């Protein structure tokens, strides 16, 4: 299986088949998924089968009328390394009533994301760190967030108010 095929399998199984997705990972307590990033690293990191089932269940919903939303990951690029892989993807959430407590008002949310995967000697994922660029999503939902390009020549910090 090529790197792009593997990445597409990772993305597809995440939203269609939780058991097949779990098979991509090392044994319970021998893997870690850091994707929730809330307040407590220990509580926000998935390391057991039970946490996996609970934490990943939201991705396999296929009922657009449930209010939970249907997730879609479309792989756009793969950067393989020595036992590592970085997957870039487009992310979509369709049919969700809310996102992070904000009403969606029927909007389909889209942004970009990435997943860094580290593999064990058997080719199983032992560490995953995934992120989506949430600022565009929050802006789409009406949150007044500015995104200054402070690295551009001539940027004036005073312009931020």
DRENGUMAR-903231 format. One line per field, with one value per residue (C-alpha): residue number from 0; residue in one letter; chain; x, y, z. Coordinates in steps of 0.25 Angstrom, whole numbers. Example, Ala and Ser with C-alpha at 12.3 -4.5 7.8 and 13.67 -1.06 7.14 Angstrom:
nr: [0;1]
rest: [A;S]
kette: [A;A]
c1: [49;55]
c2: [-18;-4]
c3: [31;29]
% end
This chain:
nr: [0;1;2;3;4;5;6;7;8;9;10;11;12;13;14;15;16;17;18;19;20;21;22;23;24;25;26;27;28;29;30;31;32;33;34;35;36;37;38;39;40;41;42;43;44;45;46;47;48;49;50;51;52;53;54;55;56;57;58;59;60;61;62;63;64;65;66;67;68;69;70;71;72;73;74;75;76;77;78;79;80;81;82;83;84;85;86;87;88;89;90;91;92;93;94;95;96;97;98;99;100;101;102;103;104;105;106;107;108;109;110;111;112;113;114;115;116;117;118;119;120;121;122;123;124;125;126;127;128;129;130;131;132;133;134;135;136;137;138;139;140;141;142;143;144;145;146;147;148;149;150;151;152;153;154;155;156;157;158;159;160]
rest: [X;X;X;X;X;X;X;X;X;X;X;X;X;X;X;X;X;X;X;X;X;X;X;X;X;X;X;X;X;X;X;X;X;X;X;X;X;X;X;X;X;X;X;X;X;X;X;X;X;X;X;X;X;X;X;X;X;X;X;X;X;X;X;X;X;X;X;X;X;X;X;X;X;X;X;X;X;X;X;X;X;X;X;X;X;X;X;X;X;X;X;X;X;X;X;X;X;X;X;X;X;X;X;X;X;X;X;X;X;X;X;X;X;X;X;X;X;X;X;X;X;X;X;X;X;X;X;X;X;X;X;X;X;X;X;X;X;X;X;X;X;X;X;X;X;X;X;X;X;X;X;X;X;X;X;X;X;X;X;X;X]
kette: [A;A;A;A;A;A;A;A;A;A;A;A;A;A;A;A;A;A;A;A;A;A;A;A;A;A;A;A;A;A;A;A;A;A;A;A;A;A;A;A;A;A;A;A;A;A;A;A;A;A;A;A;A;A;A;A;A;A;A;A;A;A;A;A;A;A;A;A;A;A;A;A;A;A;A;A;A;A;A;A;A;A;A;A;A;A;A;A;A;A;A;A;A;A;A;A;A;A;A;A;A;A;A;A;A;A;A;A;A;A;A;A;A;A;A;A;A;A;A;A;A;A;A;A;A;A;A;A;A;A;A;A;A;A;A;A;A;A;A;A;A;A;A;A;A;A;A;A;A;A;A;A;A;A;A;A;A;A;A;A;A]
c1: [0;6;6;-5;-14;-11;-15;-28;-31;-28;-38;-49;-49;-49;-63;-69;-63;-58;-53;-45;-40;-36;-28;-18;-14;-5;-10;-18;-9;2;-4;-8;-17;-16;-28;-37;-27;-37;-31;-24;-14;-16;-31;-31;-22;-28;-20;-30;-40;-51;-46;-44;-59;-64;-55;-56;-71;-75;-67;-75;-89;-95;-109;-109;-123;-118;-112;-98;-93;-86;-71;-63;-48;-42;-27;-20;-5;4;18;24;36;45;34;25;14;8;-6;-12;-27;-39;-50;-65;-76;-90;-103;-98;-107;-95;-80;-73;-86;-89;-101;-98;-111;-111;-97;-87;-74;-61;-46;-33;-26;-14;-11;3;5;16;17;23;32;19;14;3;0;6;4;-6;-7;-18;-23;-33;-31;-43;-42;-49;-60;-62;-62;-72;-81;-80;-69;-62;-47;-37;-25;-15;-3;7;19;17;26;20;10;6;2;-5;-15;-21;-27]
c2: [0;14;25;32;20;18;32;31;18;25;36;27;17;29;33;19;8;10;-5;-4;10;4;-7;4;6;-1;-9;-2;6;6;17;31;41;55;62;68;78;84;86;74;66;53;54;59;48;35;23;11;4;9;24;21;16;28;39;34;31;45;43;31;37;36;42;56;59;54;68;62;65;56;57;56;56;57;55;66;63;53;55;42;41;31;24;36;42;56;56;69;68;76;74;76;75;75;75;78;86;93;93;96;101;111;108;105;110;99;103;92;95;94;96;89;80;71;58;54;39;32;17;6;-5;-13;-1;2;16;18;33;43;57;63;78;86;100;105;120;120;111;121;132;125;124;139;140;153;147;155;148;158;155;160;154;163;175;188;181;191;185;198;194;183;194]
c3: [0;-4;6;-1;-1;14;17;9;17;30;26;20;32;42;37;32;40;54;56;43;48;61;54;49;63;73;84;95;104;93;85;88;80;84;77;87;93;104;117;123;114;122;120;106;101;96;100;102;94;102;100;85;84;92;86;71;71;66;53;48;49;35;38;34;41;55;58;61;47;37;36;23;22;8;7;0;2;9;14;18;27;34;42;42;33;32;25;20;18;15;26;25;35;29;37;51;59;66;66;79;85;74;65;51;45;35;30;25;31;24;27;26;35;37;45;49;51;57;54;62;57;52;44;54;59;73;73;66;67;59;57;48;46;54;52;38;44;55;46;37;49;52;63;60;59;52;45;43;34;44;36;24;22;27;37;48;61;64;53;63;71]
% end
